[in-house]
Amino acid sequence: MDMMADLPLAEIAADLYAGSPGKFVPERNTRAKAVEDAQLGAQIRALRKPSIAAW
């Protein structure tokens, strides 16, 4: 099992927002698919890509 699948939403979100803006959406979708919990996957997919200024 992927270790990322065991991280709570806050940790996954922090990791995504710390990464490259250009890789946010594909990485978010990959993380959402990797979790076994459907509710957590939906929460990850709901994370919005912030604007470049906010990044």
Summary of the structure (lengths in Angstrom):
residues: 55
radius of gyration: 10.7
end to end distance: 30.6
largest distance: 35.6
contacts: 115
relative contact order: 0.19
helix: 65%
strand: 0%
